[in-house]
């Protein structure tokens, strides 16, 4: 163990430089123009896993972006750990909001700043570096069997990976699954996540005239699709911040007063302002901030476009307008049921002067993990050794599309071993990953895999 940690300390600058190379690849999964970069990122991941000592690595081509799969079976008696992460990233727009090229990483304020630094290349790299250190410490072997699965479609729904997992259940079977794609509470308070919200992601298109019109000739007699879309989406929330869709909250679990108090203690208005830069919090009345993030469902507008958005003037009355709408869902809510409710509500709100079409772009179920198992106890000990502080167990507000597939297919303990921070600006400009999270994360992962070597012991 000491030898593995010493290897990380002695080579940390080289590891940071290596991670920078990874971050320079613009592996944007949602944009078709980046298909070649997605393949380049998959090949880089494959080659880096091989350099870490994993003997069997392959790039699996799919109908979407490639999956990287590595396997290191050292013993039929040793426990097997399946590690998951993703190499794809979100688009970097708006580019003008970045302090540098988003794919040219820099070190600033003890952070590595680049798109994908925290979500999820930095966290993937934590595990790669930990496996490399263990390989060296154990003289070419490992204390556990490793299967590692790095996909390229997490940011667009993981559909290819879900199919791959179901078709390769026996090949991927493991005693424990480790996922590194989450955040902790802070650098000084590590946390292990125990739940994720589900997701329904849709696109709403409102159309009016058959083609763009002159706003002087037809303004006032044609219902502008941008205005109609705005009227529809403005009616999806009540004035108290709640979602104005009948039945939307029917399946939502009620928290106990103790659960409410525990969540309230984790997040304050000051924390919110420091993390977001917003002047004041907003949201569903009657619930504390953390409760709104992890235990209440939401409906969010992720984008809206229509008409002339270029520089200067163009007095156009557009033929269509589009909004991206997502719903974060909590345990017991079913994405397909919420889709029906949302579709019905939009139909009710659509006036006869325009047409509307709701398209589903992806969905995943919410999941809540039991922490009452030996794997989680081993993870708690590993975090305490790596960060010097005992971690808390914490619900998360984000979504991981593949989680429900892993849970359904394998039915084994899942450890959400994440190393990011809430201040990492994930999905936004100047995304970053704290270098101490990288260093302590690698140490924690070393302790975790060392601890899981005894997972089967009675």
C-alpha positions as CSV (number, residue, x, y, z in Angstrom):
1,X,0.0,0.0,0.0
2,X,2.7,2.5,1.0
3,X,4.6,1.7,-2.3
4,X,1.5,2.5,-4.3
5,X,0.9,5.8,-2.5
6,X,4.6,6.7,-2.9
7,X,4.4,6.1,-6.6
8,X,1.6,8.6,-6.9
9,X,3.5,11.2,-4.9
10,X,6.6,10.8,-6.9
11,X,4.8,10.9,-10.2
12,X,2.0,13.4,-9.6
13,X,3.2,16.1,-11.9
14,X,3.5,13.5,-14.7
15,X,0.0,12.3,-14.0
16,X,-1.4,15.8,-14.2
17,X,0.4,16.4,-17.5
18,X,-1.0,13.1,-18.8
19,X,-4.5,14.1,-17.7
20,X,-4.1,17.4,-19.6
21,X,-3.5,15.3,-22.8
22,X,-6.8,13.5,-22.2
23,X,-8.6,16.8,-21.7
24,X,-7.3,18.2,-24.9
25,X,-9.5,15.8,-26.9
26,X,-12.8,17.5,-27.6
27,X,-14.9,14.4,-27.1
28,X,-18.4,16.0,-27.4
29,X,-20.8,13.2,-27.8
30,X,-23.9,15.2,-28.7
31,X,-22.5,16.9,-31.8
32,X,-22.1,14.8,-35.0
33,X,-19.2,16.9,-36.2
34,X,-17.0,15.4,-33.3
35,X,-17.4,11.7,-34.3
36,X,-13.7,11.5,-35.1
37,X,-12.7,13.1,-31.8
38,X,-14.9,10.6,-30.0
39,X,-13.0,7.7,-31.6
40,X,-9.7,9.5,-30.7
41,X,-10.7,9.8,-27.1
42,X,-11.7,6.1,-27.0
43,X,-8.4,5.1,-28.4
44,X,-6.5,7.3,-25.9
45,X,-8.5,5.7,-23.1
46,X,-7.6,2.2,-24.4
47,X,-3.9,3.0,-24.7
48,X,-3.8,4.5,-21.3
49,X,-5.4,1.5,-19.7
50,X,-2.8,-0.7,-21.3
51,X,0.0,1.5,-20.0
52,X,-1.5,1.2,-16.6
53,X,-1.0,-2.6,-16.9
54,X,-4.4,-3.9,-17.9
55,X,-3.6,-6.8,-20.3
56,X,-6.8,-7.1,-22.2
57,X,-8.3,-3.9,-23.6
58,X,-10.6,-3.3,-26.6
59,X,-12.4,-0.5,-28.3
60,X,-15.9,-1.8,-28.9
61,X,-17.7,-0.2,-31.9
62,X,-21.4,0.4,-31.4
63,X,-24.2,2.0,-33.3
64,X,-23.3,5.1,-31.4
65,X,-19.9,6.1,-29.9
66,X,-17.3,3.5,-29.0
67,X,-17.1,1.7,-25.6
68,X,-13.7,1.0,-24.0
69,X,-13.6,-2.3,-22.1
70,X,-10.6,-3.6,-20.1
71,X,-10.2,-6.8,-18.2
72,X,-7.6,-7.9,-15.7
73,X,-8.4,-11.3,-14.1
74,X,-5.7,-12.3,-11.6
75,X,-7.4,-15.1,-9.8
76,X,-10.6,-17.1,-9.8
77,X,-10.8,-16.7,-6.0
78,X,-10.3,-13.0,-5.8
79,X,-13.3,-10.6,-5.8
80,X,-14.2,-8.9,-9.1
81,X,-14.8,-5.2,-9.4
82,X,-16.5,-3.5,-12.4
83,X,-15.4,0.1,-12.7
84,X,-17.5,2.5,-14.8
85,X,-16.9,6.0,-16.1
86,X,-17.3,8.0,-19.3
87,X,-14.9,9.9,-21.7
88,X,-17.6,12.0,-23.5
89,X,-18.2,15.6,-22.5
90,X,-20.7,18.4,-22.8
91,X,-20.4,21.1,-25.5
92,X,-18.3,24.0,-24.3
93,X,-20.7,26.8,-25.3
94,X,-20.7,29.7,-24.6
95,X,-17.1,29.8,-25.6
96,X,-16.8,33.5,-24.8
97,X,-17.5,32.8,-21.1
98,X,-14.4,30.7,-20.7
99,X,-11.1,32.2,-19.5
100,X,-9.2,30.1,-22.0
101,X,-9.7,27.6,-24.8
102,X,-11.9,24.9,-23.1
103,X,-9.8,22.2,-24.6
104,X,-6.5,23.6,-23.7
105,X,-6.3,22.8,-19.9
106,X,-4.5,25.2,-17.5
107,X,-3.7,25.1,-13.8
108,X,-5.4,27.9,-12.0
109,X,-6.0,28.3,-8.2
110,X,-4.9,24.7,-7.7
111,X,-7.5,23.5,-10.2
112,X,-7.1,21.9,-13.6
113,X,-9.5,23.9,-15.8
114,X,-10.9,22.4,-19.0
115,X,-14.1,20.9,-20.3
116,X,-14.4,17.3,-18.9
117,X,-12.0,18.0,-16.0
118,X,-14.5,16.9,-13.4
119,X,-17.1,15.3,-15.6
120,X,-15.8,12.8,-16.1
121,X,-12.2,12.5,-17.4
122,X,-10.6,13.6,-14.2
123,X,-12.5,11.0,-12.2
124,X,-11.9,8.3,-14.8
125,X,-8.2,9.2,-14.6
126,X,-8.3,8.8,-10.8
127,X,-9.1,5.1,-11.3
128,X,-6.6,4.6,-14.1
129,X,-3.8,6.1,-12.0
130,X,-4.8,4.0,-8.9
131,X,-4.7,0.8,-11.0
132,X,-1.3,1.7,-12.3
133,X,0.0,2.3,-8.8
134,X,-1.3,-1.0,-7.6
135,X,0.1,-2.8,-10.6
136,X,3.6,-1.4,-9.7
137,X,3.1,-2.0,-6.0
138,X,2.1,-5.6,-6.5
139,X,4.8,-6.4,-9.1
140,X,2.5,-6.8,-12.1
141,X,-0.5,-8.2,-10.4
142,X,-3.5,-6.8,-8.5
143,X,-5.3,-7.8,-5.3
144,X,-8.6,-7.9,-7.1
145,X,-10.0,-8.8,-10.5
146,X,-10.7,-5.7,-12.5
147,X,-13.2,-5.1,-15.3
148,X,-13.4,-1.5,-16.5
149,X,-16.0,0.0,-18.7
150,X,-15.6,3.6,-20.1
151,X,-18.3,4.8,-22.4
152,X,-18.8,7.7,-24.8
153,X,-22.5,8.4,-24.5
154,X,-23.2,9.2,-20.9
155,X,-24.1,12.8,-21.8
156,X,-26.6,11.6,-24.4
157,X,-28.3,8.8,-22.5
158,X,-26.0,5.7,-22.6
159,X,-28.3,3.8,-25.0
160,X,-25.5,1.9,-26.7
161,X,-23.9,0.9,-23.3
162,X,-27.3,-0.3,-21.9
163,X,-27.6,-2.7,-24.9
164,X,-23.9,-3.8,-24.5
165,X,-24.4,-4.5,-20.8
166,X,-27.5,-6.6,-21.3
167,X,-25.9,-8.5,-24.1
168,X,-22.7,-9.2,-22.1
169,X,-24.1,-9.9,-18.7
170,X,-21.9,-12.9,-18.0
171,X,-18.8,-11.3,-19.4
172,X,-19.3,-8.2,-17.2
173,X,-20.4,-10.0,-14.0
174,X,-18.8,-8.7,-10.9
175,X,-19.1,-8.8,-7.1
176,X,-19.1,-5.0,-6.7
177,X,-19.6,-2.1,-9.1
178,X,-17.7,1.2,-8.6
179,X,-18.8,4.4,-10.4
180,X,-16.7,7.5,-10.3
181,X,-19.0,10.3,-11.6
182,X,-20.2,12.2,-8.6
183,X,-19.3,15.0,-6.2
184,X,-18.5,15.2,-2.5
185,X,-19.8,17.8,-0.1
186,X,-16.4,19.7,0.0
187,X,-12.7,19.0,-0.1
188,X,-12.7,18.8,3.7
189,X,-15.9,16.7,3.9
190,X,-15.9,13.7,1.5
191,X,-19.2,12.0,0.7
192,X,-20.4,8.8,-0.9
193,X,-23.6,9.2,-2.9
194,X,-26.5,6.9,-2.3
195,X,-29.1,8.1,-4.8
196,X,-29.6,9.8,-8.2
197,X,-32.6,11.4,-9.7
198,X,-34.0,10.0,-12.9
199,X,-34.4,12.0,-16.1
200,X,-36.9,12.7,-18.9
201,X,-35.4,14.9,-21.6
202,X,-37.6,16.3,-24.3
203,X,-37.7,18.8,-27.1
204,X,-40.8,20.9,-27.7
205,X,-41.3,22.4,-31.2
206,X,-44.0,24.9,-31.8
207,X,-44.8,25.8,-35.5
208,X,-47.1,28.4,-37.0
209,X,-46.9,29.7,-40.6
210,X,-45.4,27.5,-43.3
211,X,-42.3,29.7,-43.6
212,X,-40.8,32.8,-42.0
213,X,-42.8,36.0,-42.6
214,X,-42.2,39.7,-42.6
215,X,-43.1,41.0,-39.2
216,X,-44.4,44.3,-40.6
217,X,-46.8,42.6,-43.0
218,X,-48.0,39.8,-40.7
219,X,-47.2,40.8,-37.2
220,X,-50.4,41.1,-35.2
221,X,-52.4,38.6,-37.3
222,X,-50.1,35.5,-37.0
223,X,-49.5,34.0,-33.6
224,X,-45.7,34.2,-33.3
225,X,-44.4,30.7,-32.5
226,X,-41.7,32.2,-30.1
227,X,-44.5,34.0,-28.2
228,X,-46.7,30.9,-28.2
229,X,-43.8,28.7,-27.0
230,X,-43.0,31.2,-24.3
231,X,-46.7,31.2,-23.2
232,X,-46.7,27.4,-23.0
233,X,-43.5,26.9,-21.1
234,X,-44.4,29.8,-18.7
235,X,-47.5,27.9,-17.7
236,X,-45.5,24.8,-16.7
237,X,-44.7,26.3,-13.3
238,X,-46.9,27.8,-10.6
239,X,-46.0,31.1,-8.9
240,X,-44.7,29.1,-5.9
241,X,-42.1,27.4,-8.0
242,X,-43.9,24.0,-8.2
243,X,-44.5,22.2,-11.5
244,X,-48.0,22.9,-12.9
245,X,-48.8,19.5,-14.3
246,X,-51.6,17.4,-12.8
247,X,-50.3,14.2,-11.3
248,X,-46.6,15.2,-11.4
249,X,-46.1,14.8,-7.7
250,X,-48.4,11.8,-7.1
251,X,-45.6,9.3,-6.7
252,X,-43.1,11.5,-4.8
253,X,-42.2,10.1,-1.4
254,X,-42.7,12.3,1.7
255,X,-39.6,12.8,3.8
256,X,-39.6,12.5,7.6
257,X,-38.8,15.6,9.7
258,X,-35.5,14.1,10.6
259,X,-34.6,13.6,6.9
260,X,-35.6,17.2,6.2
261,X,-33.4,18.4,9.0
262,X,-30.4,16.3,7.9
263,X,-30.7,17.7,4.4
264,X,-31.1,21.3,5.6
265,X,-27.8,21.0,7.6
266,X,-25.9,20.2,4.4
267,X,-26.6,23.4,2.4
268,X,-27.2,27.0,3.2
269,X,-28.1,30.2,1.3
270,X,-24.5,31.3,1.7
271,X,-23.3,28.0,0.2
272,X,-25.7,28.4,-2.7
273,X,-24.5,32.0,-3.5
274,X,-20.8,30.9,-3.3
275,X,-21.5,27.9,-5.6
276,X,-23.7,29.5,-8.2
277,X,-23.1,33.3,-8.2
278,X,-26.8,33.9,-8.3
279,X,-28.2,36.7,-6.2
280,X,-30.8,34.6,-4.4
281,X,-32.2,31.0,-4.4
282,X,-35.4,30.1,-6.1
283,X,-37.7,27.1,-6.1
284,X,-40.6,25.1,-4.8
285,X,-41.8,26.8,-1.6
286,X,-42.0,24.8,1.7
287,X,-38.8,22.8,1.1
288,X,-35.2,23.5,2.1
289,X,-32.5,24.0,-0.6
290,X,-30.9,20.6,-0.4
291,X,-34.4,18.9,-0.3
292,X,-35.3,20.6,-3.6
293,X,-32.0,19.4,-5.1
294,X,-32.1,15.7,-4.2
295,X,-35.6,14.8,-3.0
296,X,-38.0,16.8,-5.1
297,X,-38.7,16.5,-8.9
298,X,-38.1,19.4,-11.2
299,X,-38.9,20.7,-14.7
300,X,-36.2,22.7,-16.2
301,X,-35.7,24.6,-19.5
302,X,-32.3,23.7,-20.9
303,X,-32.4,25.8,-24.1
304,X,-34.7,27.9,-26.3
305,X,-34.2,29.0,-29.9
306,X,-36.3,30.6,-32.6
307,X,-36.2,33.4,-35.2
308,X,-33.2,35.6,-35.9
309,X,-30.4,35.3,-33.3
310,X,-27.5,36.6,-35.3
311,X,-25.9,40.1,-35.0
312,X,-27.9,43.1,-36.1
313,X,-31.5,43.4,-37.2
314,X,-33.8,41.1,-39.1
315,X,-37.6,41.8,-38.7
316,X,-38.7,38.2,-39.1
317,X,-41.8,36.4,-37.8
318,X,-40.4,32.9,-37.5
319,X,-42.2,29.8,-38.6
320,X,-41.1,27.7,-35.6
321,X,-39.5,27.9,-32.1
322,X,-37.9,25.1,-30.1
323,X,-37.3,24.5,-26.3
324,X,-35.4,21.8,-24.6
325,X,-37.3,20.6,-21.5
326,X,-36.0,18.2,-18.9
327,X,-37.5,16.7,-15.8
328,X,-35.4,15.4,-12.9
329,X,-37.3,12.6,-11.2
330,X,-37.2,11.1,-7.7
331,X,-37.6,7.5,-6.5
332,X,-41.0,5.9,-7.4
333,X,-41.5,8.3,-10.4
334,X,-41.5,6.5,-13.8
335,X,-40.2,8.5,-16.7
336,X,-42.7,7.1,-19.2
337,X,-45.6,8.1,-16.9
338,X,-44.3,11.6,-16.5
339,X,-43.9,11.8,-20.3
340,X,-47.6,11.1,-20.7
341,X,-48.5,13.8,-18.1
342,X,-46.2,16.4,-19.7
343,X,-47.5,15.6,-23.2
344,X,-51.1,15.9,-22.0
345,X,-50.4,19.3,-20.3
346,X,-48.7,20.7,-23.4
347,X,-51.6,19.7,-25.6
348,X,-53.9,21.5,-23.1
349,X,-51.8,24.6,-23.3
350,X,-51.3,24.7,-27.1
351,X,-53.7,27.3,-28.7
352,X,-55.4,26.5,-32.0
353,X,-53.3,29.2,-33.7
354,X,-50.1,27.0,-33.6
355,X,-49.1,23.4,-33.6
356,X,-46.9,21.7,-31.1
357,X,-44.9,18.5,-31.1
358,X,-43.1,17.0,-28.1
359,X,-40.2,14.6,-28.9
360,X,-38.5,12.4,-26.3
361,X,-34.7,12.6,-26.5
362,X,-33.9,10.3,-23.6
363,X,-35.0,9.0,-20.2
364,X,-33.6,7.2,-17.2
365,X,-35.1,6.0,-13.9
366,X,-34.3,7.3,-10.5
367,X,-32.3,5.0,-8.2
368,X,-31.7,4.8,-4.5
369,X,-29.0,2.5,-3.2
370,X,-28.8,0.7,0.1
371,X,-25.7,1.6,2.1
372,X,-26.1,-1.3,4.5
373,X,-23.6,-3.6,2.9
374,X,-19.9,-4.6,3.3
375,X,-18.8,-2.9,0.1
376,X,-20.0,0.5,1.3
377,X,-18.4,0.0,4.7
378,X,-15.1,-0.7,2.8
379,X,-15.6,2.4,0.8
380,X,-16.1,4.5,3.9
381,X,-12.8,3.3,5.3
382,X,-11.1,4.0,2.0
383,X,-12.3,7.6,2.0
384,X,-11.3,8.1,5.6
385,X,-7.8,7.0,4.7
386,X,-7.6,9.0,1.5
387,X,-9.0,12.3,2.8
388,X,-8.3,12.0,6.5
389,X,-12.0,12.5,7.3
390,X,-14.9,10.0,7.5
391,X,-17.3,10.5,4.6
392,X,-21.0,11.2,4.9
393,X,-23.6,9.4,2.9
394,X,-25.4,11.9,0.6
395,X,-28.2,11.9,-1.9
396,X,-27.5,13.5,-5.3
397,X,-29.6,15.7,-7.6
398,X,-28.1,14.6,-10.9
399,X,-28.8,11.6,-13.1
400,X,-26.7,8.7,-14.3
401,X,-28.5,6.9,-17.1
402,X,-26.7,3.6,-16.8
403,X,-27.4,3.2,-13.0
404,X,-30.8,1.6,-13.3
405,X,-29.4,-0.8,-16.0
406,X,-26.5,-1.9,-13.7
407,X,-28.9,-2.3,-10.8
408,X,-31.4,-4.4,-12.8
409,X,-28.9,-6.6,-14.6
410,X,-26.3,-7.4,-11.9
411,X,-28.1,-7.0,-8.5
412,X,-24.8,-6.4,-6.7
413,X,-23.6,-3.5,-4.4
414,X,-22.8,-0.3,-6.3
415,X,-20.4,2.2,-4.8
416,X,-20.7,5.8,-6.0
417,X,-17.1,6.7,-5.4
418,X,-16.9,10.2,-6.8
419,X,-14.2,12.8,-6.2
420,X,-15.6,16.1,-7.6
421,X,-16.8,19.2,-5.8
422,X,-20.1,21.2,-6.1
423,X,-17.9,24.2,-7.1
424,X,-16.4,22.4,-10.2
425,X,-18.8,24.2,-12.6
426,X,-19.7,20.9,-14.3
427,X,-21.5,21.5,-17.7
428,X,-20.6,25.2,-17.5
429,X,-17.8,27.5,-18.5
430,X,-14.5,27.1,-16.7
431,X,-15.2,23.6,-15.5
432,X,-12.5,22.5,-13.2
433,X,-11.1,19.7,-11.0
434,X,-9.2,20.4,-7.8
435,X,-5.7,18.9,-7.8
436,X,-6.1,17.8,-4.2
437,X,-9.3,15.9,-5.3
438,X,-7.1,14.2,-7.9
439,X,-4.4,13.4,-5.5
440,X,-6.6,12.3,-2.6
441,X,-9.0,10.6,-5.0
442,X,-6.2,8.4,-6.3
443,X,-5.1,7.5,-2.8
444,X,-8.7,6.7,-1.9
445,X,-9.2,4.5,-4.9
446,X,-6.0,2.6,-4.0
447,X,-7.3,2.0,-0.5
448,X,-10.7,1.0,-2.0
449,X,-9.4,-1.7,-4.3
450,X,-7.0,-2.9,-1.6
451,X,-10.0,-3.1,0.8
452,X,-12.2,-4.9,-1.7
453,X,-9.6,-7.6,-2.0
454,X,-11.1,-8.9,1.2
455,X,-14.7,-8.5,0.2
456,X,-15.4,-12.2,0.0
457,X,-13.8,-13.0,3.4
458,X,-16.2,-14.1,6.0
